[in-house]
Amino acid sequence: MNARQLGKTGISCPAVIYGTSFLGNLYRELNETEKMALIREWFRVADGKVMIDTAGKYGAGLALEVIGQGLEKLGIEPGQISISNKLGWYRVPLKTDEPTFEPGAWANLKHDAVQKISYDGILDCWQQGCELLGGNYKPELVSVHDPDEYLEAATDDADRKQRLDDVLGAYRALFELKEKGAVQAVGIGSKDWLVIKELYPQVQFDWVMFANKFTLYHHPKEILDFMKQLQEDGVGIINSAIFNAGFLTGGEYFDYRLVDARNEADQPLFEWRNRFFAVCQKFGIEPGDACLKFALSAPQITAVALNPSKPKRMARNKIILEESYPSDFWQSLKKAGIIDPEYPYL
C-alpha cells in the first residue's frame, strides 16, 4: 500500500484509490451506518493519506454530500484525504418518478442531474461540487466525466466536432482553475482509451485513468506503448474497472454488457474464464486477487481505483497487495493463453 507519486503532479498517491458510487445509492440504498462504515474503513486500512474518486453523477450529487458530512462526523482533517472529482453532471430538482440521467441505476434519489460539458458548464459543476462537499474539503484532482460517452452520442460529424469543442472548452476551464491554485491536477478517465489518445496532443493531462482497458483480460501492446509514452511525459496513470465489469470474477456483465454462455458470440469469453478459473484453482488463488495483482503489475501504473461496497474487502485488498505470487502462477496463465505470452512485467 506504499504511496507513489502520481506522475509530476506532486501528489502522493496510495496504491488503492476508493470509488464512491455506492455512497450515491448505486443499484441500492445503503443506510447511513453502512455508508459511515465504508468511510471509516478508508482511514483504518490506510498507511497514509487516503485518496477517493467521486463525481457529481453519483446519486446526482448525493455521494459528494455523504462524503463531506461523513468526513466532518469523523473529524477528518483536509490534509488526511485527497479527493478526485469527475465533473460534467449538475444537480437539478427531481420532477419525474425517477431520475432521467441514468434510469434504473440509482435508488431512492431526491434529485436529478443534467449534463454540462463546456467551458461555463464545467465551472458550474466545479462550484456545485465544492458546495456539496462542504466548506472544509476541496477536490485536488479534477477531470471531465466520461468524455468518450459524450463524443459517442454525436449524431453526425458536425455534432461530434461541436462536442469535441465542448470537451476542449471544459478542459480549458479546468486548467485555468489549476493556474489559480484552486486544484492541483487535471486529468481524464475514459472507457475508450483511444479517446484519451485522441485528446492527448491537444490537452496535456497531469494524469489519466483507464477503465476496462488494462486488465488481466485486455492488455494489448498498443496500450502498453501508450502507457510508456505517458510515463515518459510525466503523466500519472490510474487503472480502474479491472474486473471488466465483474465478468473476470464470475459476474454476468462484461464491459457493462450482459453476456450469455448460450450466445455463440459470447462463448469465447466463457471459455477464457473457465481456463482462468482452472489455473487459479490449481494454485489456490482467488480470481479477483489475481486481477488486482495484475492491474498493478506494469511499472507505469501508479494506482488502481476500486469500488468496494463492503468494508472487509478493503482490508483484504491490503493483504493481497502485500503478498507475492509464485512466478509459476503467472507463467501458467501465459501458457493457458490468459495473459499475453509477450507481456513483459510478469
C-alpha positions as CSV (number, residue, x, y, z in Angstrom):
1,M,0.0,0.0,0.0
2,N,3.1,2.2,-0.2
3,A,2.3,5.6,-1.8
4,R,3.8,6.6,-5.1
5,Q,4.0,9.9,-6.9
6,L,1.2,10.5,-9.4
7,G,3.4,11.5,-12.3
8,K,4.7,15.0,-12.0
9,T,1.7,16.3,-10.1
10,G,3.5,16.3,-6.7
11,I,0.5,14.3,-5.3
12,S,1.3,11.3,-3.2
13,C,-1.0,8.5,-4.3
14,P,-1.7,5.3,-2.4
15,A,-1.8,2.0,-4.3
16,V,-5.6,1.8,-4.0
17,I,-8.0,4.7,-4.6
18,Y,-11.5,4.2,-3.4
19,G,-14.5,4.8,-5.7
20,T,-17.7,6.2,-4.1
21,S,-20.6,5.4,-6.3
22,F,-22.2,3.2,-3.6
23,L,-22.4,6.3,-1.4
24,G,-24.7,7.7,-4.1
25,N,-27.1,4.7,-3.9
26,L,-25.8,2.9,-7.0
27,Y,-28.2,0.0,-7.5
28,R,-29.4,0.0,-3.9
29,E,-29.6,2.4,-1.0
30,L,-27.1,1.9,1.8
31,N,-28.2,3.2,5.1
32,E,-26.2,5.8,7.0
33,T,-24.5,3.3,9.2
34,E,-23.3,1.3,6.2
35,K,-22.0,4.4,4.4
36,M,-20.2,5.6,7.5
37,A,-18.6,2.2,7.9
38,L,-17.2,2.5,4.4
39,I,-15.8,6.0,5.0
40,R,-14.3,4.9,8.4
41,E,-12.6,1.9,6.8
42,W,-10.8,4.1,4.2
43,F,-8.8,5.5,7.1
44,R,-8.5,2.3,9.2
45,V,-6.7,0.4,6.5
46,A,-4.6,3.4,5.2
47,D,-0.9,3.7,5.8
48,G,-1.0,7.4,5.0
49,K,-3.2,9.8,3.1
50,V,-6.4,8.4,1.7
51,M,-7.5,9.2,-1.9
52,I,-11.0,8.8,-3.2
53,D,-12.7,9.2,-6.6
54,T,-16.1,10.7,-6.8
55,A,-18.4,12.6,-9.2
56,G,-21.5,14.8,-9.4
57,K,-23.1,12.0,-11.3
58,Y,-23.0,9.6,-8.3
59,G,-26.5,9.9,-7.0
60,A,-27.0,13.4,-8.5
61,G,-24.5,14.8,-6.0
62,L,-25.6,12.5,-3.1
63,A,-22.2,10.9,-2.9
64,L,-20.5,14.3,-2.6
65,E,-22.8,15.2,0.3
66,V,-22.3,11.9,2.1
67,I,-18.5,12.3,1.8
68,G,-18.4,15.8,3.1
69,Q,-20.8,15.0,6.0
70,G,-19.1,11.8,6.8
71,L,-15.6,13.3,6.9
72,E,-16.9,16.0,9.2
73,K,-18.5,13.5,11.6
74,L,-15.2,11.5,11.8
75,G,-13.2,14.7,12.4
76,I,-11.0,14.1,9.3
77,E,-8.6,16.9,8.6
78,P,-8.5,18.1,4.9
79,G,-4.8,17.1,4.8
80,Q,-5.7,13.4,5.5
81,I,-7.6,12.9,2.2
82,S,-7.2,13.7,-1.5
83,I,-10.4,13.9,-3.5
84,S,-10.7,13.4,-7.2
85,N,-14.0,14.8,-8.6
86,K,-15.1,13.9,-12.1
87,L,-17.1,16.9,-13.5
88,G,-19.9,17.2,-16.1
89,W,-23.1,16.4,-14.3
90,Y,-25.1,19.1,-12.4
91,R,-27.7,18.5,-9.8
92,V,-31.3,19.8,-10.6
93,P,-34.7,19.3,-9.0
94,L,-36.3,15.9,-9.5
95,K,-39.5,16.4,-11.5
96,T,-40.2,12.8,-12.5
97,D,-40.8,9.5,-10.7
98,E,-37.1,8.6,-11.0
99,P,-34.0,10.4,-12.3
100,T,-33.7,10.9,-16.0
101,F,-29.9,10.9,-16.3
102,E,-29.4,7.1,-15.8
103,P,-32.8,5.4,-15.3
104,G,-32.7,2.2,-13.2
105,A,-29.2,2.7,-11.9
106,W,-29.8,4.8,-8.7
107,A,-32.0,4.0,-5.8
108,N,-34.2,6.5,-3.9
109,L,-32.7,9.7,-5.1
110,K,-34.2,13.1,-4.2
111,H,-32.6,15.0,-7.2
112,D,-32.0,14.6,-10.9
113,A,-28.9,15.6,-12.9
114,V,-28.2,17.2,-16.2
115,Q,-25.0,17.1,-18.3
116,K,-22.9,20.3,-18.5
117,I,-19.8,19.8,-20.6
118,S,-18.5,23.2,-21.8
119,Y,-16.3,26.0,-20.5
120,D,-19.0,27.5,-18.4
121,G,-20.8,24.3,-17.7
122,I,-17.8,22.6,-16.1
123,L,-17.2,25.6,-13.9
124,D,-20.8,25.3,-12.7
125,C,-20.2,21.7,-11.9
126,W,-17.0,22.5,-10.1
127,Q,-18.7,25.2,-7.9
128,Q,-21.6,22.9,-7.1
129,G,-19.3,20.0,-6.3
130,C,-17.4,22.1,-3.8
131,E,-20.7,23.3,-2.2
132,L,-22.0,19.7,-1.8
133,L,-18.7,18.6,-0.2
134,G,-19.0,21.4,2.3
135,G,-16.6,24.1,3.2
136,N,-13.7,22.1,4.6
137,Y,-13.0,19.7,1.7
138,K,-12.0,20.6,-1.8
139,P,-11.0,18.3,-4.7
140,E,-7.3,18.3,-5.5
141,L,-7.8,16.4,-8.8
142,V,-10.5,17.1,-11.4
143,S,-11.5,15.7,-14.8
144,V,-14.3,15.7,-17.3
145,H,-16.6,12.7,-16.6
146,D,-16.7,10.1,-19.4
147,P,-15.8,12.4,-22.4
148,D,-15.8,9.2,-24.6
149,E,-19.5,8.7,-23.9
150,Y,-20.2,12.4,-24.6
151,L,-18.4,12.1,-28.0
152,E,-20.1,8.8,-28.9
153,A,-23.5,10.4,-28.5
154,A,-22.8,12.6,-31.5
155,T,-25.4,12.3,-34.3
156,D,-23.1,13.2,-37.2
157,D,-19.6,14.6,-37.9
158,A,-20.6,18.2,-37.3
159,D,-22.2,17.3,-34.0
160,R,-19.1,15.4,-32.9
161,K,-16.9,18.4,-33.8
162,Q,-19.1,20.6,-31.6
163,R,-18.9,18.1,-28.8
164,L,-15.2,17.9,-29.1
165,D,-15.1,21.7,-28.8
166,D,-17.2,21.4,-25.7
167,V,-14.8,18.9,-24.2
168,L,-11.8,21.1,-25.0
169,G,-13.5,24.1,-23.6
170,A,-14.2,22.3,-20.4
171,Y,-10.5,21.4,-20.1
172,R,-9.5,25.0,-20.7
173,A,-11.6,25.9,-17.7
174,L,-10.1,23.2,-15.6
175,F,-6.6,24.2,-16.4
176,E,-7.4,27.8,-15.5
177,L,-8.6,26.5,-12.1
178,K,-5.2,24.8,-11.8
179,E,-3.3,28.0,-12.7
180,K,-5.3,29.9,-10.0
181,G,-4.3,27.2,-7.4
182,A,-7.9,26.0,-7.0
183,V,-6.9,22.5,-8.0
184,Q,-3.7,20.6,-8.1
185,A,-4.0,18.3,-11.1
186,V,-6.2,17.9,-14.2
187,G,-6.9,14.5,-15.8
188,I,-9.1,12.3,-17.8
189,G,-10.9,9.0,-17.3
190,S,-12.3,7.0,-20.2
191,K,-13.6,3.5,-21.0
192,D,-12.3,4.1,-24.5
193,W,-8.6,4.6,-24.2
194,L,-8.4,5.8,-27.9
195,V,-10.3,9.0,-26.8
196,I,-7.5,9.7,-24.3
197,K,-5.0,9.2,-27.1
198,E,-7.0,11.4,-29.4
199,L,-7.2,14.3,-26.9
200,Y,-3.7,13.9,-25.6
201,P,-2.0,16.0,-28.3
202,Q,-4.4,18.9,-27.5
203,V,-4.6,18.5,-23.7
204,Q,-1.5,18.0,-21.6
205,F,-3.1,15.9,-18.9
206,D,-1.5,15.6,-15.5
207,W,-2.9,12.1,-15.0
208,V,-5.2,9.6,-16.9
209,M,-7.5,6.9,-15.8
210,F,-8.0,3.8,-17.9
211,A,-11.3,1.9,-17.4
212,N,-11.8,-1.7,-18.6
213,K,-8.8,-1.3,-20.8
214,F,-5.8,-2.5,-18.8
215,T,-6.9,-5.7,-17.2
216,L,-5.8,-9.3,-16.9
217,Y,-8.1,-10.0,-19.9
218,H,-7.2,-7.0,-22.0
219,H,-3.7,-5.6,-22.2
220,P,-2.6,-5.2,-25.9
221,K,0.8,-3.9,-26.9
222,E,-0.8,-0.7,-28.2
223,I,-1.9,0.3,-24.7
224,L,1.4,-0.7,-23.2
225,D,3.2,1.5,-25.7
226,F,0.9,4.4,-25.0
227,M,1.4,3.9,-21.2
228,K,5.2,4.1,-21.8
229,Q,4.7,7.4,-23.7
230,L,2.6,8.8,-20.8
231,Q,5.2,7.8,-18.2
232,E,8.0,9.4,-20.2
233,D,5.9,12.6,-20.4
234,G,5.5,12.5,-16.6
235,V,1.7,11.7,-16.7
236,G,0.4,9.6,-13.8
237,I,-1.7,6.6,-14.7
238,I,-4.6,5.2,-12.6
239,N,-6.2,1.9,-13.5
240,S,-9.9,1.2,-12.9
241,A,-12.6,-1.3,-13.8
242,I,-10.0,-4.0,-13.5
243,F,-12.6,-6.8,-13.5
244,N,-14.2,-5.9,-16.8
245,A,-17.4,-5.0,-15.0
246,G,-17.3,-8.1,-12.9
247,F,-17.0,-10.8,-15.5
248,L,-13.5,-11.8,-14.6
249,T,-14.7,-12.7,-11.1
250,G,-17.8,-14.6,-12.1
251,G,-20.3,-11.8,-12.9
252,E,-22.9,-11.8,-15.7
253,Y,-21.7,-8.5,-17.3
254,F,-18.6,-8.0,-19.5
255,D,-17.7,-4.3,-20.0
256,Y,-21.2,-3.3,-18.8
257,R,-22.9,-5.7,-21.4
258,L,-24.9,-8.7,-20.2
259,V,-23.3,-11.8,-21.7
260,D,-24.8,-15.3,-22.2
261,A,-22.9,-18.5,-22.5
262,R,-25.6,-19.8,-24.9
263,N,-24.8,-17.0,-27.3
264,E,-22.2,-18.2,-29.8
265,A,-20.5,-14.7,-29.9
266,D,-20.0,-14.8,-26.2
267,Q,-18.8,-18.3,-25.9
268,P,-15.1,-17.4,-26.3
269,L,-15.4,-15.2,-23.2
270,F,-16.7,-18.0,-21.1
271,E,-14.1,-20.4,-22.4
272,W,-11.4,-17.9,-21.5
273,R,-12.9,-17.5,-18.0
274,N,-13.0,-21.3,-17.5
275,R,-9.3,-21.6,-18.3
276,F,-8.6,-18.6,-16.0
277,F,-10.5,-20.1,-13.1
278,A,-8.9,-23.5,-13.6
279,V,-5.4,-22.1,-13.2
280,C,-6.5,-20.0,-10.2
281,Q,-8.0,-23.1,-8.5
282,K,-4.8,-25.1,-9.1
283,F,-2.7,-22.5,-7.3
284,G,-5.3,-21.7,-4.6
285,I,-5.6,-18.1,-5.7
286,E,-8.8,-16.1,-5.9
287,P,-9.6,-14.8,-9.4
288,G,-10.3,-11.3,-8.1
289,D,-7.0,-11.2,-6.2
290,A,-5.1,-12.2,-9.4
291,C,-6.9,-9.4,-11.3
292,L,-5.8,-6.9,-8.6
293,K,-2.2,-8.0,-8.7
294,F,-2.1,-7.9,-12.5
295,A,-3.7,-4.4,-12.6
296,L,-0.7,-3.0,-10.7
297,S,2.0,-5.1,-12.4
298,A,3.0,-2.6,-15.1
299,P,5.5,-0.1,-13.7
300,Q,3.7,2.8,-15.4
301,I,0.6,2.3,-13.2
302,T,0.6,4.4,-10.1
303,A,-2.6,3.1,-8.5
304,V,-5.9,1.2,-9.0
305,A,-9.3,2.6,-8.3
306,L,-11.6,0.1,-6.6
307,N,-15.2,0.4,-5.5
308,P,-15.8,-2.0,-2.6
309,S,-19.3,-1.9,-1.1
310,K,-18.2,-3.8,2.0
311,P,-15.6,-2.6,4.5
312,K,-14.0,-6.1,4.9
313,R,-12.9,-6.1,1.2
314,M,-10.7,-3.1,1.8
315,A,-8.6,-4.9,4.4
316,R,-8.5,-8.0,2.1
317,N,-7.1,-5.8,-0.7
318,K,-4.3,-4.5,1.5
319,I,-3.3,-8.1,2.4
320,I,-3.3,-9.1,-1.3
321,L,-1.1,-6.2,-2.3
322,E,1.5,-7.2,0.3
323,E,1.6,-10.8,-0.9
324,S,3.8,-12.2,-3.7
325,Y,2.5,-14.8,-6.1
326,P,4.8,-17.6,-7.5
327,S,6.2,-17.0,-10.9
328,D,4.8,-20.4,-11.9
329,F,1.3,-19.0,-11.5
330,W,1.9,-16.2,-14.0
331,Q,3.7,-18.5,-16.4
332,S,0.8,-20.9,-16.2
333,L,-1.6,-18.1,-17.1
334,K,0.6,-17.3,-20.1
335,K,0.7,-20.9,-21.2
336,A,-3.1,-21.1,-20.9
337,G,-3.5,-18.0,-23.1
338,I,-4.9,-16.0,-20.3
339,I,-2.1,-13.4,-20.2
340,D,-0.3,-12.5,-23.4
341,P,2.9,-14.6,-23.5
342,E,4.8,-11.4,-24.6
343,Y,3.6,-9.4,-21.6
344,P,6.9,-8.2,-20.2
345,Y,6.2,-7.5,-16.5
346,L,5.3,-10.9,-15.1
